[in-house]
């Protein structure tokens, strides 16, 4: 297996991933304190979080040049966390898998 990693540090990607990871942890803590936590455990489960992080790494490579890491993290979290997503929110096109 040949694994190639970009050896150049990218501050924007690092900030984005750090903000997303921290927000997911905090959101999981908040959700775990809800009365409905047992029924909604799938929303903040380990496997669910790993899936969201996989999406975050995909998105980190696609942050638009005119968007800051913080703006991208807010938009990503606002969509990827179903308890934070508004009903009228469309999937942000910059991190949609095609």
N, C-alpha and C positions, 0 to 999 in steps of 0.2 A: 504494500500500500504506500503510495507516494503522497505525502501530505506537504503541501506548500502553504506557507503562511507569509503574509505581507510583513516584511521586517520593518517597515516604516510606521512609527507611532503616529496615530491620528487622534488628536485631542478631541475633535468633534464627535467621533465615534465613541471614544472613551467616556466623554461626558454624557452622551445619549444613553449608553448602556448602563452607566452608574445611576442616572436618574430613573430610568425605567425599572431597574432591579430594586432600587430603594422604594419606589412607588408601589411595586407589586408586593413587596414585603409588608409595607404599611397597610395596603388595602386588604391583604390577607388577615392581618391582625384585627383590623376593624370588622371585617366580615365574620371572623371567628367569634366575636363578642355578640353578634346578633342572636336574637331568640331563634331564628330560623337556620342557624349555622349547621345543624345536623343534616337538614334536608338539602342544603345548598353547598355542602362540602366540596362538591365537584367543581365549583367556581374557583376555589382557592386551594385545590389539592396540589400535591407535588407534581403529578403528571400534567395537570393543567398549567401549572407555572412553568414547567419545562417547555411545554408547547408555546407558551407566550414568549419565553426567552428565545426560542428558536426563531419566532417571528421577529423579535427585536433585533437579533443579529442580522437577519435578512434586511430589515428596514434600515439598520445603521449604514449599510452600504448604499442606500438610496435616498438619503436625506437631501432635499433640494439645496443647491448652492445658496439660494437666497433665504434659507430658513436656518435659524440657530439650532443648536443641539437641544436647548431648553424648549423652544417652540415645538420641535419635532417630538420630544419626549411627552410633552403635554398633549399633543394631538394623538400620538400613538396610544398612550394610556387611556385617554378619554374615549377612544374607540375600542381598544382591545379588552378593557374591563367592562363586562356587560352591565355591572351595577353602576357604572359611571357614564355610560353611553346614553345620549338622548335619543328618543325614538326617531327624530327627524334627521339624525346624523348619517351622512353617506360615508361609505368607506373611503378614507383618504387615498387618492390614486397613487401617491408616491410610494406607498409600501404594499400595494396589492400584489399578491403573487399571481402571475399570469400563466 
